[in-house]
Structure formats: structure tokens, C-alpha cells
Amino acid sequence: MGGQGTTALTRHPPSHYLRAPPTPSCAISFEFLVWAPVLLFSVVAHEYAHAEAAYRQGDDTAYMLGRLTLNPLKHIDPVMTVLVPAVLWFSHAGFLFGAAKPVPVNPRKYRHYRRGDIIVSLAGIATNLGLFVACTGLYAVTGLVARVAPAATDTLALLQLMLYYGMLLNLVLAFFNLIPIPPLDGSHVFKHLLPPDMGLRYRRLYALGFLPILAITWLAPVVLTPFLWPARQLMGLGWSLVGQFALPGGVPS
């Protein structure tokens, strides 16, 4: 039995449109209180999608262990979800990295091993992309509602700010997890594209856990930039469509 859907987040903004949360400070900022719940929901939705996809492919492992749920407490890892991000945030590390608890899966239970493994691996990424589309549409709707109900502008601006981070963070989650470095989701797809011998050696990297991606994030973050390029483009496209509906306070300061 293995783990699926290790949802990780790194923070190295590649462009104007793909910006990270504000520079860490010891005081918990207002915007932190805005984007943190959005990130938590996005990560939980990602993990739930893995569990649901595995169940539909014939593996009931996550279901039997109570992981087929949107309850965030079931997906939080005390170290990788709470301790590591907190230490990086308050130590001014310059980047933020965290992960949810991997969804336990047993690929041997899939009705079709190769197809099932790919579907389950991409389910979380597809969910984050779907949330990006939803947040983009709702951002415009919120701006239109404010024109009809100007008395609610301040409340709607706060909602827009959360939706903006929903657009941004879901794109980062989707394309960061596509990176073919174990244990990220992209590695579960990439291993099936390799010749059998190379694939076997590649899978040995899973024993290292997060060390490979942490090392690259810390020592050579520029390597990650090309993988996040599509996120930058989609964020720019989305903003070009809905930016005209932005309310005062509806974008990060």
C-alpha cells in the first residue's frame, strides 16, 4: 500500500500574475487570515479527489480509513501541514512549503493498474484546475453583485480577495504537483512513461520522501520556474477576463 496525492506548496513567484502570499512577518497579517483558509480548502479538495478517484477505480483503502471526506482534520499532517510551514513562515525563510497527509491507496486493487494509477494521480490536479475556473467565474459574479447592492461592497470585496487567492493558489497547487519529482503527483504519471528498467530505478526515489523536492526548492528554485509557467499564463488569462470586475480591496495589497 502506498500514498497518493501528496499535496505540496512551494512559494517562488515566477511573474507579476503568479504572486505568492505577502512577505512573512512575525505578526499574523490580515491577508494571511484570508488566504490560509482558501489554501486549506484547496488542499483538502485535492486530497478528497484522490480518495474519490481511487474508490471509483476499485480501491476502498481511503474509504475504509475515513479519508473519503472533506473534513480537513482527516487530511492534516501535524508536521508537514502545520509545523514545517509555521517554522518557515516565522523564520523568514523566503519560501513556504507544506504538504497534506498522503491519501493511502493500494494500486493492486485498481481494476486496471496503469490507467487507475494515472487517473488517481491526476484527480487532485484536475480538481484544483476546476476550482480555479470556479473562483474566476465567481470573482466576476461578485463584482456584478456589488454594482446591484453597493451597500455590500466591503463584504463582497473581502470575498473577492479570497476568490483571487483561490485562483492563484489552485493554479500553483495544480502545476506544482505536476512536477515529475517524487512524491508529487506528476511522478506517478511519469513513471509509466519510462522503460521498465528505468521506471524501477526511478521508483526508488519514493523512499526519500520529500527530500528531493525540498532540496530543489531550497538549492535550485529556478528549476521549478518552467513547470509553473502554465500557471502564470492561466492566471494572466483569467485576470484579463475578470479584472475589470475588481472591487477596491478585491486584490492583494
Secondary structure, DSSP 4 states (H G I P E B T S, - for coil): -EEE---EE-----SSSSPPSPPP-SS--HHHHHHHHHHHHHHHHHHHHHHHHHHHTT--HHHHTT-SS--GGGT--IIIIIIHHHHHHHTT-SS--EEPPPEEE-GGGSSSHHHHHHHHHHHHHHHHHHHHHHHHHHHHHHHHHHHH-GGGHHHHHHHHHHHHHHHHHHHHHHHHHTSSSTTSHHHHHHGGGS-HHHHHHHHGGGGGTTHHHHHHHHH-GGGGHHHHHHHHHHHHHHHHHHGGGPPTTSS--
